[in-house]
Amino acid sequence: MSTLDDSLQSLASAILRAHQSLRPQVAVTALTHSAPLSAQTGCEIFLKCEHLQHTGSFKFRGASNKILTLTEEQRSKGVITASSGNHGQALALAGLRAGVPVTVYTTTHASPLKLEAIRAFGAKVISIDTDPLSVELEAAKQAQLQNTLFISPYNDPDIIAGQGTIGAELVEQLPDVDAVFIAVGGGGLISGVGAALAHLKPGTEVIGCWPENAPTLQRSLLAGKIIEMDEEDTLSDGTAGGIEPGSITFPLCQKVVNKTVLVSEQEIRDAMKMVARYERWMIEGAAGVALAGAIKLAADYQGKKVAVVLCGRNILLEKFIGAIQ
């Protein structure tokens, strides 16, 4: 075990607690070796199948962990969140199972498939015609006005600890993993997985992957501070949008992210197509980002055991077909 600073050690301890307390409602997802992708890249590629998690993404981990921490008063008042889809869907199901009312603020540009799924789990959806970061800030403001708990999709230690259970599973499933490729939006997933690996398997490289069209956190890491920037449309809608000022994920990412890589929209499409062709899975753009990053940097990991987190599958069929044609 490595000697971690207090923030990482505290997070790692919370992750290990969540790793036990979240069962059986949160599934331990498979880690599948892909022979075709391994042959193509020269790396030993293992796919961490978070697209097979409940609600179709890793977000169910963090949402379930957060719901477990609520007081009786918080549970009775319900919770408010902001989400482009996956986090909202995950929190809606976790809230439904626990009897906690959930309201989800979202952008009008969010995937109709994801919004339909959120409503199917009984949550209230409020759409605002603005960018994702502005939606988050408005949701947080409304929660304060209503004296209700706001649950950030990523800027919350309980959410991050839940996502980090992926790292604990990875070490159990592949103890000699050399590197892990993870798509990054707000940084909650990579912060949690990175903290778990730093504690359980120090020396494992953690590589953050971004679309070239939406690299706000990557640019912030390079700048050494959270910055605002205009982003372009991307297939990876799950990672789009800026991050809240003062987000706890930023300093965590500074500590746990060893390398970053940007991928083009075509590289994302190609990765999604490969998973469909070789593994017969339909994955969303954010999952394609992680695999595209691993393919792009494959020369650096020849013969190494590389895990790629396939973070979700929630994409419209028509959008998926259009992407891989």
C-alpha positions as CSV (number, residue, x, y, z in Angstrom):
1,M,0.0,0.0,0.0
2,S,1.2,3.5,-0.7
3,T,1.2,6.4,1.7
4,L,-1.6,8.7,0.6
5,D,-2.4,12.2,1.7
6,D,-5.4,12.6,4.0
7,S,-8.0,13.4,1.3
8,L,-7.1,10.4,-0.8
9,Q,-6.9,8.1,2.3
10,S,-10.3,9.3,3.5
11,L,-11.8,8.7,0.1
12,A,-10.2,5.3,-0.3
13,S,-11.6,4.3,3.1
14,A,-15.1,5.4,2.1
15,I,-14.8,3.5,-1.2
16,L,-13.9,0.3,0.7
17,R,-16.9,0.8,3.0
18,A,-19.2,1.4,0.0
19,H,-17.7,-1.7,-1.7
20,Q,-19.3,-3.8,1.0
21,S,-22.5,-1.8,1.8
22,L,-23.8,-1.4,-1.7
23,R,-24.3,-5.2,-2.2
24,P,-26.5,-6.7,-3.5
25,Q,-28.4,-3.7,-5.0
26,V,-25.3,-2.6,-7.0
27,A,-24.0,-5.3,-9.3
28,V,-20.3,-6.4,-9.5
29,T,-19.8,-6.0,-13.3
30,A,-17.8,-8.3,-15.4
31,L,-14.3,-7.6,-16.6
32,T,-14.0,-9.2,-20.0
33,H,-10.8,-9.9,-21.9
34,S,-11.3,-8.8,-25.6
35,A,-9.2,-11.0,-27.8
36,P,-9.9,-9.0,-31.0
37,L,-9.1,-5.6,-29.4
38,S,-6.0,-7.1,-27.8
39,A,-4.8,-8.5,-31.2
40,Q,-5.5,-5.1,-32.9
41,T,-3.7,-3.0,-30.3
42,G,-0.9,-5.2,-29.0
43,C,-2.1,-4.6,-25.5
44,E,-4.1,-7.0,-23.3
45,I,-7.4,-5.2,-23.4
46,F,-9.9,-5.9,-20.6
47,L,-13.4,-4.2,-20.8
48,K,-15.0,-3.2,-17.5
49,C,-18.6,-3.6,-18.3
50,E,-20.3,-0.7,-16.5
51,H,-22.7,-0.5,-19.4
52,L,-24.2,-3.7,-17.9
53,Q,-24.8,-2.0,-14.5
54,H,-28.4,-1.3,-13.4
55,T,-29.8,1.7,-15.4
56,G,-27.1,1.1,-18.0
57,S,-24.2,3.1,-16.5
58,F,-21.8,3.3,-13.6
59,K,-23.8,6.2,-12.1
60,F,-26.0,3.8,-10.2
61,R,-23.1,3.1,-7.8
62,G,-22.7,6.7,-6.7
63,A,-26.4,7.4,-6.6
64,S,-27.1,4.3,-4.4
65,N,-24.3,5.2,-2.1
66,K,-25.6,8.7,-1.6
67,I,-29.1,7.6,-0.9
68,L,-27.8,5.3,1.8
69,T,-26.3,8.3,3.6
70,L,-29.5,10.4,3.8
71,T,-31.1,11.3,7.1
72,E,-34.8,10.6,7.7
73,E,-35.5,14.3,7.3
74,Q,-33.6,14.5,4.0
75,R,-35.4,11.3,2.7
76,S,-38.8,12.8,3.5
77,K,-38.1,16.1,1.8
78,G,-36.7,14.4,-1.3
79,V,-33.6,15.4,-3.3
80,I,-32.8,17.6,-6.3
81,T,-30.1,16.9,-8.9
82,A,-28.9,18.0,-12.3
83,S,-28.1,15.5,-15.1
84,S,-27.8,15.0,-18.8
85,G,-29.4,11.6,-18.2
86,N,-27.3,8.8,-16.6
87,H,-26.9,10.3,-13.1
88,G,-30.6,11.4,-13.1
89,Q,-31.7,7.9,-14.2
90,A,-29.5,6.3,-11.5
91,L,-30.7,8.6,-8.7
92,A,-34.3,8.1,-9.8
93,L,-34.0,4.3,-9.5
94,A,-32.1,4.5,-6.2
95,G,-34.7,7.0,-4.9
96,L,-37.6,4.8,-6.0
97,R,-36.2,1.8,-4.3
98,A,-35.6,3.8,-1.0
99,G,-38.9,5.8,-1.2
100,V,-37.1,9.1,-1.7
101,P,-38.7,11.6,-4.1
102,V,-36.3,12.8,-6.8
103,T,-36.4,15.9,-9.0
104,V,-34.0,16.1,-11.9
105,Y,-33.0,19.4,-13.7
106,T,-31.7,18.9,-17.2
107,T,-30.9,20.7,-20.4
108,T,-33.5,20.7,-23.2
109,H,-30.7,19.1,-25.3
110,A,-30.5,15.9,-23.2
111,S,-31.2,12.5,-24.8
112,P,-35.0,11.9,-24.9
113,L,-34.3,8.2,-24.2
114,K,-32.6,9.1,-20.9
115,L,-35.3,11.6,-19.9
116,E,-38.0,9.0,-20.6
117,A,-36.1,6.5,-18.4
118,I,-35.8,9.0,-15.6
119,R,-39.6,9.6,-15.6
120,A,-40.3,5.9,-15.8
121,F,-38.6,5.6,-12.4
122,G,-41.0,8.1,-10.9
123,A,-38.7,11.2,-10.8
124,K,-39.9,14.7,-11.8
125,V,-38.0,16.2,-14.7
126,I,-37.5,20.0,-15.2
127,S,-35.8,21.0,-18.5
128,I,-34.0,24.3,-19.0
129,D,-32.8,25.7,-22.3
130,T,-29.2,26.4,-21.3
131,D,-25.8,24.6,-21.0
132,P,-25.2,21.8,-18.5
133,L,-23.2,23.8,-16.0
134,S,-25.9,26.5,-15.8
135,V,-28.5,23.8,-15.2
136,E,-26.4,22.5,-12.3
137,L,-26.1,25.9,-10.8
138,E,-29.9,26.5,-11.2
139,A,-30.7,23.1,-9.6
140,A,-28.4,23.9,-6.7
141,K,-30.1,27.3,-6.3
142,Q,-33.6,25.8,-6.3
143,A,-32.6,23.2,-3.7
144,Q,-31.4,26.0,-1.4
145,L,-34.5,28.0,-1.9
146,Q,-36.7,24.9,-1.2
147,N,-34.5,23.8,1.8
148,T,-33.9,20.5,0.0
149,L,-30.7,18.5,-0.5
150,F,-29.0,19.1,-3.8
151,I,-27.0,16.0,-5.0
152,S,-24.3,16.9,-7.5
153,P,-23.5,14.3,-10.2
154,Y,-19.8,14.4,-9.3
155,N,-19.0,17.1,-6.7
156,D,-20.0,15.0,-3.7
157,P,-17.7,12.7,-1.7
158,D,-20.5,10.0,-1.3
159,I,-21.1,10.0,-5.0
160,I,-17.4,9.7,-5.7
161,A,-17.0,6.9,-3.2
162,G,-19.7,4.9,-4.9
163,Q,-18.1,5.3,-8.3
164,G,-14.8,4.3,-6.8
165,T,-16.0,0.8,-6.1
166,I,-15.2,0.1,-9.7
167,G,-11.6,0.5,-8.8
168,A,-11.9,-2.0,-5.9
169,E,-13.6,-4.5,-8.2
170,L,-10.9,-4.0,-10.8
171,V,-8.1,-4.9,-8.4
172,E,-10.0,-8.0,-7.3
173,Q,-10.7,-9.1,-10.9
174,L,-7.3,-8.2,-12.4
175,P,-4.7,-7.8,-9.6
176,D,-1.8,-7.1,-12.0
177,V,-3.6,-4.4,-14.0
178,D,-1.1,-1.9,-15.5
179,A,-3.3,0.9,-16.7
180,V,-7.0,2.0,-16.6
181,F,-8.6,4.2,-19.3
182,I,-11.6,6.3,-18.1
183,A,-13.8,8.9,-19.9
184,V,-14.0,12.1,-17.9
185,G,-16.7,14.8,-17.6
186,G,-17.0,16.3,-14.1
187,G,-14.3,14.0,-12.7
188,G,-16.3,11.9,-10.2
189,L,-15.6,8.6,-11.8
190,I,-11.9,9.0,-12.4
191,S,-11.5,10.6,-8.9
192,G,-13.0,7.6,-7.3
193,V,-11.4,4.9,-9.4
194,G,-8.1,6.7,-9.1
195,A,-8.3,6.9,-5.3
196,A,-9.1,3.2,-5.0
197,L,-6.2,2.2,-7.2
198,A,-3.8,4.6,-5.4
199,H,-4.7,2.8,-2.2
200,L,-5.0,-0.8,-3.4
201,K,-2.7,-1.0,-6.4
202,P,-0.3,1.9,-6.4
203,G,1.7,2.2,-9.6
204,T,-1.3,1.5,-11.8
205,E,-1.6,4.3,-14.4
206,V,-4.8,6.2,-14.6
207,I,-5.5,7.8,-18.0
208,G,-8.2,10.4,-18.4
209,C,-9.9,10.4,-21.8
210,W,-11.8,13.4,-23.3
211,P,-13.5,14.2,-26.6
212,E,-11.5,16.9,-28.4
213,N,-14.8,18.8,-28.6
214,A,-15.4,18.9,-24.8
215,P,-12.1,19.0,-22.8
216,T,-12.9,21.5,-20.1
217,L,-11.6,19.5,-17.1
218,Q,-8.5,18.4,-19.1
219,R,-7.7,22.0,-20.0
220,S,-8.3,23.0,-16.4
221,L,-5.8,20.4,-15.2
222,L,-3.2,21.7,-17.7
223,A,-3.9,25.3,-16.5
224,G,-3.7,24.3,-12.9
225,K,-7.1,25.9,-12.1
226,I,-10.8,25.4,-13.1
227,I,-11.5,27.3,-16.3
228,E,-14.5,28.0,-18.4
229,M,-14.5,27.3,-22.1
230,D,-16.9,26.9,-25.0
231,E,-17.4,23.3,-26.0
232,E,-18.6,21.9,-29.3
233,D,-21.2,19.1,-29.7
234,T,-19.9,15.6,-29.1
235,L,-21.2,12.1,-29.3
236,S,-20.0,11.8,-25.7
237,D,-22.9,13.8,-24.3
238,G,-22.4,12.1,-20.9
239,T,-19.1,13.9,-20.4
240,A,-20.0,17.3,-21.9
241,G,-20.2,20.5,-19.8
242,G,-18.0,22.4,-17.5
243,I,-17.4,21.8,-13.8
244,E,-18.6,23.7,-10.8
245,P,-16.3,26.3,-9.4
246,G,-14.6,24.8,-6.3
247,S,-15.4,21.3,-7.3
248,I,-13.7,18.7,-5.0
249,T,-13.0,16.5,-8.1
250,F,-10.5,19.0,-9.4
251,P,-7.8,18.6,-6.7
252,L,-8.5,14.8,-6.6
253,C,-7.9,14.6,-10.4
254,Q,-4.7,16.5,-10.0
255,K,-3.5,13.8,-7.6
256,V,-4.8,10.6,-9.4
257,V,-4.7,11.3,-13.1
258,N,-1.4,10.2,-14.5
259,K,-1.9,11.0,-18.2
260,T,-4.6,12.6,-20.4
261,V,-5.6,12.0,-24.0
262,L,-8.0,13.7,-26.3
263,V,-9.9,11.8,-29.1
264,S,-11.7,13.0,-32.2
265,E,-15.4,12.4,-32.9
266,Q,-14.3,9.9,-35.6
267,E,-12.1,8.0,-33.2
268,I,-15.1,7.8,-30.8
269,R,-17.3,6.5,-33.6
270,D,-14.6,3.9,-34.6
271,A,-14.4,2.7,-31.0
272,M,-18.1,2.3,-30.6
273,K,-18.2,0.4,-33.9
274,M,-15.4,-1.9,-32.8
275,V,-17.3,-2.9,-29.6
276,A,-20.4,-3.6,-31.6
277,R,-18.5,-5.6,-34.2
278,Y,-16.3,-7.6,-31.8
279,E,-18.3,-7.8,-28.6
280,R,-21.8,-7.4,-29.9
281,W,-22.5,-4.5,-27.4
282,M,-24.1,-1.1,-28.1
283,I,-22.3,1.5,-26.0
284,E,-22.8,5.3,-25.7
285,G,-20.3,7.9,-26.8
286,A,-18.6,8.3,-23.4
287,A,-17.7,4.6,-23.3
288,G,-16.3,5.0,-26.8
289,V,-14.1,7.8,-25.6
290,A,-12.3,5.6,-23.1
291,L,-11.7,2.8,-25.7
292,A,-10.6,5.4,-28.3
293,G,-8.1,6.7,-25.7
294,A,-6.7,3.3,-25.1
295,I,-6.4,2.6,-28.9
296,K,-4.7,6.0,-29.4
297,L,-2.1,5.4,-26.8
298,A,-1.7,1.6,-27.4
299,A,1.9,2.0,-28.5
300,D,2.8,3.0,-24.9
301,Y,1.3,-0.2,-23.4
302,Q,2.4,-3.0,-25.6
303,G,2.0,-6.3,-23.8
304,K,0.5,-4.6,-20.8
305,K,-2.8,-5.4,-19.1
306,V,-5.1,-2.5,-19.8
307,A,-8.6,-2.0,-18.4
308,V,-11.1,0.2,-20.3
309,V,-14.1,1.3,-18.4
310,L,-17.2,1.1,-20.7
311,C,-19.2,3.5,-18.6
312,G,-22.6,3.3,-20.2
313,R,-25.0,2.2,-22.9
314,N,-27.7,4.8,-22.8
315,I,-27.9,6.1,-26.4
316,L,-30.8,6.4,-28.8
317,L,-30.7,3.5,-31.3
318,E,-31.0,5.9,-34.2
319,K,-28.1,7.9,-32.9
320,F,-26.0,4.8,-32.4
321,I,-26.7,3.6,-35.9
322,G,-25.9,7.0,-37.4
323,A,-22.6,7.0,-35.4
324,I,-21.3,3.7,-36.6
325,Q,-22.3,3.9,-40.3
